[in-house]
Every structure is written in structure tokens, then in C-alpha cells.
Amino acid sequence: MTDQLTASHETASSSIAALGAEFVRREVAPHLQEWEDAGTIPRELHLAAGKQGLLGLAFPESVGGEGGSMLESLDLQEAMFAAGASSGLMAGLFTSGIALPHIAASGNADLIDRFVRPTLAGELIGSLGVTEPGGGSDVAGIRTTAVREGDEYVVNGAKTFITSGVRADFVTTAVRTGGPGHAGISLLVVERGTPGFTVDRSLRKMGWHCSDTAELSYVDVRVPAANLVGAENSGFYAIAEQFVVERLGLAVHAYGIAGRALELTADYCRSRETFGKPLIANQVVRHKLVEMRRQVEVARIYAREVARRHAAGEQVIAEACLAKQTACDAATYVCDQAVQLHGGAGYMHGTEVERHYRDARILPIGGGATEVLTDLAAKLMGYAS
């Protein structure tokens, strides 16, 4: 029976991977550089991904998803990166993965019908608004306020570095409804077009060029109390519950683009001739490729093991921090060496390894900076008071 279940899982994983790879080859690869230069992803791509069931793969069927697991989500993402998707493309296309889980988990049928289902179908684009100017990874220090007045909350504050914030139809926004610290934070869904809620500017970045990033402003924004996600002052815990998934997701970004950069580089080294012989004929080049492969494999295997344990219900907060760092370190090294081994070609705008090199730099910062997560891991592992 166990063998049958294993075979069934492998068949499903293979099918999901094939679907993701074909989607990238057909819908993404021919246009990605154009989107990179334009600084945005077309809304039509969300609709296409929604029709294929990609956006809702790891969401329950009860909220409009496909009922898949986190491990199947990893299979999908790995295949998409292997086919040439960029980290920026995946961040922009799958922002629903950070905008919706809190709403879906709340069980609020109205919010699920208004926001979760249409977003998973690709009809809406959602975003998550947590980071504030000067706040960085300090979620408990959120200063954006939401004061209850009758059937509404009046929101004042600002958010920055918000992925898909320019295009978003709604932003799941972390606000302070109570006292200082983590216990006073709530989540409110703020819709585009609400008076006082504006995109102050679209932020230009070193990488993730096709993924729009916004600075948002909230000035006396009146939000219906019905848009409260879960209980008041429970927002920090809702956000924290999703940190493991977000960090493992960024780990996949990291080892995914590293693996793609390695493949491109190995092919280049086989075909590129220098001094009358292929570049790969040089021992120093072969050894670099082996080290690149080692780091990718270690990052992938460890991240997938942590994901497996998380899916099994284990507490893996510290391990997710380590998995993210391991994968980010691999991406930093591998993408750098990919550019080096491509030589001048790797430094040219529009070369795929150049894109991965730029995109890799955000990964040790996003989803919790490495330094913050290392200190968190130290506390969870009993190495700090």
C-alpha cells in the first residue's frame, strides 16, 4: 500500500511539474525580457495561471483552490524555475501566496467570496502590506493605525516595499488596533479606489524588475469593519503562522534560480571555446561547476525536508530560517559564478544569468533579513536568552 501511495504521489508531482514547465515555455519565456524592461506583468498572465489552476494549487478546494499540498507547490515552482521563470516573475505572479492565506484561514465566507476565490481565478490581484518605512523586519513595531468608528476603521500610515502593490486590487494590510507590541496588530483588507488610499510611487529596484513594488499611503482611509481578517488584535499571530511557508517559498526561489543558472552555465561551458578547447576542459571550471551543484543540491534537499516536516505538522520555525539562509547562500554564490563563467556575455543586460544574479540579491533580505532570522533561530534553539 505504501508503494502505491508513493507511486501515486510521484505521478501527481510529475504531472504538476510538467504543467508548470509548459506554462513557462508557452506563456512566460517568449515575453519575459519585455516584461522586465516594462517593469510589470500583464494581468492576462494571472488569468492564464488561474485557468490552469496554478494560483490555487496549495489552497483548499473549499476556498476555490485545487486542494494540493505545500510539497506539490514546491514541485510546481521548481519546474517553473527550471524552465526559465525568474524570481521576480514568480514573486509578482504568485503574490496571492502571501496576500490570501490569512483570509482563507479566517473562515470568513464573505471575505473568501470577495477576495480569495476571484484572486485564485486570476481575476483579481492581491498584495500584503506589512513593511513600513523605517520598520524593516520589525513586524511587532507596526505604526500604521486603524481606529474603530462605528462600522468602519479609520486607517492612517504608510507601507513600503510592497510586492505587486502598484497593480493590486486590494492589500491585506497590517494595522495597529491595540496597544504597543505584537498583541495590538490586526489585518484589514483595503481595496483599491478607497478614498485616501494611494500608491505614492512605484519603486525601481536592483532586481525583480518585472515585479512591481509600491510605496503606499493611508490618509483617513475608511475601511468597513467587515473587512477585518479574523479577530481584532490577532493579526501578528496570523502573519507569524505564514512565515514558515513564506520563507520556504523564498528558499525555492533561491535554489530554483541557482539550479537554472547552473544548467545554463554548464551548457555554456561545453559550447564556449577558449584557447582552442571547450571552457569545460579546464579543471578549475569543472571544479566550480561541481561546487555550484553541491550547493544547489544541499539547499534543495534541506528545504524540501523542512517542508515535509512542516506539512506533517511539526514545528519548524527555526529550521525554515536555516533553510532560507542555506538556499540564499547558494543562490548568491552560484549566480555570481554563473556570471563569472559566462564572462562578458554574463554581464550583458538581457542575459538570463545576469537577471538571476540581480534577482538573487533580494532573497536574503525579503521575508526576514538573514541577520534577523539567524537571531530568531538562536533563540528558538536555546543559544540566546
N, C-alpha and C positions, 0 to 999 in steps of 0.2 A: 504493500500500500504506500509506504514511504517513497519507494522508487517511482510509483505512478504520480504522486504529488510533485516530486522533484521534476519529473519529465514534463508535467503539465505547466509548472512554473517556468521552466526553461523555454517551452514553446511559446508561452504568453510573452515572456521577456523578448524573445527573438522577433515576435510579431510587432511588439511596441517599438523596438529598435528600428526595424525595417520601415515602419510608418514614419518615425521621426527623421530618419536619414532621407527618405524620399521627399518629405515635406521641405527639407532644407535644399535639396538638389533642385526641386521644382519651383518653390515659392521664394526662396531666400537668396541662394548663391548668385543667380543672374543679376540681382538688383542691390546687393549689399553695399558695394562701394558707392553707388548712387545715394543710398540712404545715409551712409557715413558722411558724405560730403554735404548732404542736405541737413543733417543733424536731427533727423526724425525717422520714425517708422510709420508707414501708412496704416490708417485704421482698417483698410481692407485685409491686411495681414492678420489682424485679430479675428476678423470674421472667418477667414480661411482656417485658422488654427482652431477656432471654436467648432466649426463644422466637422473637423477631423477628430474632435474630442480631446485635443492636446491640452487645452487650457484647464479642463476639469478632470484630468486623469486621476489625480490623487484626492479629489473631493468626493464625498459620499453621494450616491445617487439621489438621496433624499433632498439634496440642495441643488440638484442639477448637474452633478458631476458624473464621472464614469465609475466611481467606486473602487479605483485602484489603490495600491499601497505606495508608501514612500519609496520602496525599493524599485517599483515599476517606474516611478517618476525619475529615479536615478538612471534606469535603463534608457528612458526616453532622452534625457538630457545628454547622456554620454554619446548616444548615437547622433544627436544633432550637432554636438561639437565635433565629433569625428568626421561629419560630412561638411564641415566648414562654417558652422554658425559661430558668431563672435560672442564674447561675453556681454558686450553692450547690447547686441541684438536680443539675447536671451533675457537680459535684465529688463529691457523695455517691453518685450512681448509677454513675459510671464510675471509682470508686476502684480497680477491678480494673486500670485502666490504669497504675497505679503499684505495685500490690501484686504483680502477676503476671509482668511481663516478665523479671525476673531468674530466676525459677523456670523459665519457658518456655525461656529461653536456655541454662539449665544442661544441658538434655537429660536430666535425671533423670526416668526414666519413672515411678517411684513417686510422686515429688512432683507430677508433672504430672497423674497419675491422681487423686491425693488432693485436690489443691487447684486446679489450673488448669482442668481440664475442668468440674468442678461449679460453679466460680465463673463461668465464661463462660456456663454454662447458667442462671445466676441462682439456683442452689440454695444457694450459699454466698456470704458477703460477706468480702472480704479487705481488709487495710489495710497500710500501710507505716509502720513505726516507725523513724524516723531522728532527728528533732529531740529534743533533750534540754533540760531546764530549765537556762537559762544558756548553752546552746550555740548556739542560733540556726542560722545557715547554716554553721557550722564543722563540717562532716562529719568531717574528719580528727581532730577533738578529742573524738570519742565516748568516753564514760566507762563506759557500761554494759558489764559484763564477762561473759564466758562461759568458764568453766574446765572443761576436759575431765576427766571422771571415768569411766573405762571406756567404756561405750556411751552415755554421756549428757554433756550440757553443763549446768553449774550457772550460771544466769543471775541477776545482781543489777544493779539500776539502775532508771532511770526514763525515760519518754518523755513528751513533751507536744506539744500542738497536732496531735494525730494524727487526720486526717480519717477518718471512719467507724469510729473506734476503739471507740465505745460499742457499735455493732451488730456489729462484726467477729467472724467465726468463727475467724479466725486473723490474726496480724500478722507480716508479713515484717520481722524485727527486725534492725537493725544493732547488732552487738555487738563488743567488743574481745576477740579471742582471742590476739593477739600483743602486740608492743611498742608504744610510742607512735607517733603519726602515722598516715598513711593505710595503711601497709603491714600494720598489725595488725588490720584490721577484717574481720569475716565477716558473713554473713547467715544467720539461723536462722528457721525458721517456728515460731512459738509459737502453740499452739492455745488457744482459749477453754476455760476449765474446768481448765487445768493448775494444780495446787496452787501457790500463791504468786504467780500472775499475776492481777492485778486491775485493773479500771477504777476508779481512785481517784475520779474525778469527771468529769461531763460539763461542758464549758466553754461558758459563754454568751459570745456574740460580737456585735460591731457589725453584721456582716452574715453571709451564708451561714447563715441561721437554720435552714433545713431540713436542712442537712448537719451531722450530729452530730460533735463534736470532743472528743477524750478526753485525759485525763492518765492514763498507765499506770504501774503499779508492778510490778517484778520482784524478788521476795524468795526466794532459794534455789529458783528455778524449774528443775526438772529437765526438760530437753528432749532427746529422743532424738537421738543423733548423726546418725541417718538424716535428720533434718530440716535438716541443713546444706545450704545452697544453693551449689553449686559447690565449689571447693577452699577449704580454710581459709585465711584471711587474703587472700582475693581479693575481699572484699565491696566495698571502696571503688571498685575498677575497674568492678564490676558496676553499682554505683549511678551512677557517673560516666557510663557508657555510655548510661544512660537520661535523663540531664539534658537533652540536646537535645530529645528527644521531649516531656519534661515541660514544658519552657519554651515550646516551640512550642504545646503544648496550652493553656497559660495565656494565650498570646498570642491564641489563638482565643477563649477566654473573654472576653478584654478587648475585642477588636474586634467580637466577636459581640454582647455586651450593648450596646456603643456603637451598633452598627448598629440594633439593635432600639429603643433609646432614641431614636435619631434619627427612625426611622419613626413611632414613637408621637407624638413632639413635632411633627413636620411635620403629621400629621393633626390634632393638637390645635390648632395654629396656624391651620389652614384653617377649622376649625369654631368656634373661640372668637372672639366678637366683643367688641371694646372700643372705646368712643367711636364707636359706630355703624359700625364696619368690622371685617373679619376681622383677627386679630392678624398674619397673614402679610402684610398690606398695608403694614406698617411696614418701611421699608428696613433698619433695624437688626436686625429679626428675620430677614429674608431673608438678610442677611449672616452672621448667626450660624449659620443652618442650612447655608449654603454652607461655612463653616469647619468645622462639625461633620462634614459629608460628606467634606470634603477629608481630615481626619484619619483617618476610618474607612477610606477607600479606600487611603490610603498605608499604613496599618498592615496591612490585609488583603493587598494586593499584595506587600508586602515579606515578610510572614510566609510566604505561600504560595510565594514564590520560594525562600526559605531551606529550606522543607520539601521542595520539588522537588529542590534540590541535595543535601539530606540523603538523600532516597530514592535518588538517583543514586550514592550512596556517597562524596560529598565530605565533607571535614572542615569543619563549620560551627559549631563551639562558640562562637566569638566572635559570629558572625552571629546565632545563636539568642538570645544575650544581648541584642543590639541589637533584634532583632525583638520580644522580650518587652517591652523598655522602650518601644519605639515604640508598641506596642499598648496598654500600660498607661497611657502618657501620653494617648493618645487617649480611653481609657475614662474617665480622671479628668476630662478637660475636657468630653467630650460628655455624660456622665451628670450632671455639675454643671450644664451649660447646659440640659439637659432639664428638670431640676427648676426652674431659674430661669424658663424659658419657660412651664412649667405653672403657675407662681405658687403660690398657697396649695394648690391641688389636688396639686401635686407633692410637697408636704411631708407629706401625709397618709399614715398607715400603711395599707398595702394597695394604694397606688397603684403601678403597675408600675415607673414611673421612680424612685420612692423606693427600691424594692427594688434596682434596678440601681445606684443611687447608693451604697447601703450595701455591696453586694457588690463594687463596683469597688475599694474601699479595700484589700482584702487582696491584690489581684493584684500590686502592686509589692513585696510582702513575701514571699508564698509562692513556693516553687520557687527560692529565692535572692533575697535583697533586691536592689533595683536598685543600691544602692551597692556591694555585693559583686560583682555581675555586671559592673558598669562597670569595676571594678578588674581583674577577670579578663580582660575584653576588652582592656584597656590592655596587659596583659602579653602576651596572645596576639598582639596587633597590633604588638608591639615598641615600645610607648610607655613601658614601665616595665621596670626590670631585675628 
